[in-house]
Amino acid sequence: MSEQTSPNAVSGTADSAATADSARGDIGRRIARRREELGLTREETAYRAGTAPGYVRYLEEQSTATPGPGVLIRLADVLETSVAALRGGDADLPPGTGRAAHHAQLIELSAEECRARLSTHGVGRLATETAEGPLIVPLNYSVVDGAIAFRTAPGTTSAKAVGTDVAFEVDHIDEALSQGWSVLVRGRARAVTDPDAARRLEEHAYSDAWAGGERSLWVCVDPVAVTGRRIDVP
């Protein structure tokens, strides 16, 4: 008796293959991104990985590049990450799946260190109270004149936070070194209705909303308290 393959199975196989192809095509972007995070040039990266700068450039710029396991292992070591991360295998996993370091210490950050980690933009999480209970939503933000600023659409959870006390959190986890940090901002959310103020935010915003769509409402969170902690590994 012959087995029949269901349409769903065929679709699932095709989707898996497409995902794998996409992940391979993104290897170069992940290499470039991690290299820039570490402040390494292509030449430095190539030298430490025992390859040529031109090959690193080829990997970063050619979406069809498929480096062999040996090269990926050396690059992952140089870039203080894993082969799985460069391949995108952990793209759908939450950060912090690695093991905690022995003898790690939790250290409070100064106000200056907190501001440095907030920097000028990034992705964070807004915590707010709603009629359904407390909710947390991710969003990309910019820091303008000391306030956390983001764009949203009327009627969304983040828009309903206007006029209430909220918390805003950003963090970073370094899987390779078992280190990380988090910064928590507490303040009151307000809508920006003045055209000049909205125009200033528009000019200083680093990016459009990652979620896309029409998001015409600017919201600012004016910090009342800013605290942070980091995990230090001796």
C-alpha positions as CSV (number, residue, x, y, z in Angstrom):
1,M,0.0,0.0,0.0
2,S,1.5,3.3,-1.0
3,E,1.4,6.3,1.3
4,Q,-0.2,9.5,0.3
5,T,1.2,12.8,1.3
6,S,-1.4,15.3,2.5
7,P,-1.4,18.8,1.0
8,N,-0.7,20.2,4.5
9,A,2.4,18.0,4.8
10,V,3.6,19.3,1.4
11,S,2.9,22.9,2.4
12,G,4.7,22.4,5.7
13,T,7.7,20.9,4.0
14,A,7.8,23.8,1.5
15,D,7.4,26.4,4.3
16,S,10.2,24.7,6.2
17,A,12.5,24.8,3.2
18,A,11.6,28.5,2.5
19,T,12.4,29.3,6.1
20,A,15.7,27.5,5.9
21,D,16.6,29.3,2.7
22,S,15.7,32.6,4.3
23,A,17.8,31.9,7.3
24,R,20.8,31.0,5.1
25,G,20.3,34.2,3.2
26,D,20.3,36.2,6.4
27,I,23.6,34.8,7.7
28,G,25.6,37.7,6.2
29,R,23.3,40.3,7.8
30,R,23.7,38.6,11.2
31,I,27.5,38.5,10.8
32,A,27.6,42.2,9.9
33,R,25.2,43.1,12.7
34,R,27.2,41.2,15.4
35,R,30.5,42.5,14.0
36,E,29.3,46.1,14.3
37,E,27.9,45.5,17.8
38,L,31.5,44.4,18.9
39,G,33.1,47.3,17.0
40,L,35.1,45.1,14.7
41,T,36.1,45.9,11.2
42,R,35.9,43.3,8.4
43,E,39.7,43.1,8.4
44,E,39.9,42.4,12.2
45,T,37.1,39.9,11.9
46,A,38.8,38.1,9.0
47,Y,42.2,38.1,10.7
48,R,40.8,36.5,13.9
49,A,38.8,34.0,11.9
50,G,41.7,33.0,9.7
51,T,40.1,34.1,6.5
52,A,40.3,36.9,4.0
53,P,38.6,40.3,4.4
54,G,37.1,39.9,0.9
55,Y,35.4,36.7,1.9
56,V,33.9,38.3,5.0
57,R,32.6,41.1,2.7
58,Y,31.2,38.4,0.3
59,L,29.4,36.7,3.2
60,E,27.9,40.0,4.4
61,E,26.8,41.3,1.0
62,Q,25.7,38.2,-0.9
63,S,22.4,36.8,0.1
64,T,23.2,33.5,-1.6
65,A,26.4,33.0,0.4
66,T,26.5,29.6,2.3
67,P,29.7,29.4,4.3
68,G,30.9,26.0,5.4
69,P,30.7,24.7,9.0
70,G,34.4,25.4,9.7
71,V,34.1,29.0,8.7
72,L,30.9,29.5,10.7
73,I,32.4,28.0,13.8
74,R,35.5,30.3,13.6
75,L,33.3,33.4,12.9
76,A,30.9,32.5,15.8
77,D,33.9,32.3,18.1
78,V,35.3,35.6,17.0
79,L,31.9,37.3,17.2
80,E,31.2,35.8,20.7
81,T,28.1,34.1,19.6
82,S,26.9,30.7,18.3
83,V,26.6,29.0,14.9
84,A,22.9,28.6,15.6
85,A,22.5,32.3,16.2
86,L,24.3,33.2,13.0
87,R,22.1,30.8,11.1
88,G,19.0,32.3,12.7
89,G,18.0,29.1,14.5
90,D,17.2,31.0,17.7
91,A,15.3,33.8,15.9
92,D,12.0,32.7,17.4
93,L,13.3,31.9,20.8
94,P,13.3,34.3,23.8
95,P,16.7,35.6,24.9
96,G,18.3,33.9,27.8
97,T,18.0,30.3,26.8
98,G,21.7,29.7,27.6
99,R,23.0,28.7,31.0
100,A,23.6,31.2,33.8
101,A,27.3,31.8,34.7
102,H,28.7,30.6,38.0
103,H,29.2,33.2,40.7
104,A,27.3,35.9,38.7
105,Q,26.5,39.1,40.6
106,L,23.6,41.5,40.2
107,I,24.8,45.1,40.3
108,E,22.7,48.3,40.3
109,L,23.3,50.8,37.6
110,S,23.8,54.5,38.2
111,A,21.4,57.0,36.6
112,E,24.1,57.9,34.1
113,E,24.6,54.2,33.1
114,C,20.8,53.8,32.8
115,R,20.6,56.7,30.4
116,A,23.6,55.4,28.4
117,R,21.8,52.1,27.9
118,L,18.6,53.7,27.0
119,S,20.7,55.6,24.4
120,T,18.6,57.3,21.7
121,H,16.4,54.5,20.4
122,G,15.7,50.8,20.5
123,V,12.9,48.3,21.3
124,G,11.3,48.1,24.7
125,R,8.2,47.1,26.5
126,L,5.4,49.3,27.8
127,A,3.5,48.0,30.9
128,T,0.1,49.6,31.5
129,E,-3.1,48.9,33.3
130,T,-6.2,48.2,31.2
131,A,-9.8,47.2,31.8
132,E,-8.7,43.6,31.2
133,G,-5.9,43.8,33.7
134,P,-2.2,44.7,33.4
135,L,-0.7,44.3,29.9
136,I,2.8,44.6,28.4
137,V,3.3,45.5,24.8
138,P,6.6,45.7,22.8
139,L,7.3,48.8,20.8
140,N,10.2,50.7,19.3
141,Y,11.0,54.1,20.8
142,S,13.3,57.1,20.6
143,V,14.6,59.2,23.5
144,V,13.9,62.9,22.7
145,D,14.6,65.6,25.3
146,G,14.9,63.0,28.0
147,A,11.4,61.5,27.3
148,I,10.6,58.1,25.9
149,A,8.7,58.8,22.7
150,F,6.9,56.4,20.4
151,R,4.2,56.4,17.7
152,T,1.0,54.4,17.9
153,A,-2.5,54.3,16.6
154,P,-5.6,55.5,18.4
155,G,-7.4,52.7,20.2
156,T,-4.4,50.5,20.7
157,T,-3.2,49.4,24.1
158,S,-0.3,51.8,24.1
159,A,-2.6,54.7,23.1
160,K,-5.0,53.9,26.0
161,A,-2.0,54.4,28.4
162,V,-2.2,58.1,27.8
163,G,-3.0,59.9,31.1
164,T,-1.9,57.0,33.3
165,D,1.2,56.0,35.2
166,V,3.2,53.4,33.2
167,A,6.5,51.5,33.3
168,F,8.8,51.1,30.3
169,E,11.6,48.5,30.2
170,V,14.5,47.8,28.0
171,D,17.1,45.1,28.3
172,H,19.9,43.1,26.6
173,I,21.1,39.6,27.1
174,D,24.5,38.4,25.9
175,E,24.1,34.6,25.6
176,A,27.8,34.0,24.9
177,L,29.0,35.7,28.1
178,S,26.0,34.9,30.3
179,Q,25.7,38.6,31.0
180,G,22.9,41.1,30.6
181,W,21.2,44.3,31.9
182,S,17.8,45.9,32.2
183,V,16.6,49.5,32.7
184,L,13.2,50.4,34.1
185,V,11.6,53.8,33.5
186,R,8.5,54.8,35.5
187,G,6.5,57.9,34.5
188,R,3.3,59.2,33.1
189,A,2.2,58.8,29.5
190,R,1.0,61.8,27.6
191,A,-0.2,62.4,24.1
192,V,1.7,65.0,22.0
193,T,-0.9,67.2,20.3
194,D,1.1,70.4,19.7
195,P,2.1,70.4,16.0
196,D,5.6,71.8,16.6
197,A,6.3,69.3,19.3
198,A,5.1,66.4,17.1
199,R,7.2,67.7,14.2
200,R,10.3,67.7,16.5
201,L,9.6,64.1,17.5
202,E,9.2,63.2,13.8
203,E,12.5,64.8,13.0
204,H,14.3,63.0,15.8
205,A,12.7,59.6,15.5
206,Y,15.2,56.9,14.5
207,S,12.7,54.6,12.7
208,D,9.1,54.2,11.7
209,A,7.1,51.8,13.9
210,W,8.3,48.2,13.2
211,A,4.7,47.0,13.3
212,G,3.9,49.2,10.2
213,G,0.5,50.7,9.4
214,E,-0.8,54.2,10.1
215,R,0.4,55.4,13.5
216,S,-0.3,59.1,13.7
217,L,-0.4,59.4,17.5
218,W,2.8,60.4,19.3
219,V,3.0,59.4,23.0
220,C,5.7,60.5,25.4
221,V,6.6,59.0,28.8
222,D,8.2,61.6,31.1
223,P,10.5,59.7,33.5
224,V,9.8,60.1,37.2
225,A,12.3,57.3,38.2
226,V,14.9,55.5,36.2
227,T,16.6,52.4,37.7
228,G,18.6,49.6,36.3
229,R,20.6,46.5,37.0
230,R,23.2,44.4,35.2
231,I,24.5,40.9,35.6
232,D,28.3,40.9,36.1
233,V,30.4,37.7,35.7
234,P,33.8,37.9,37.6
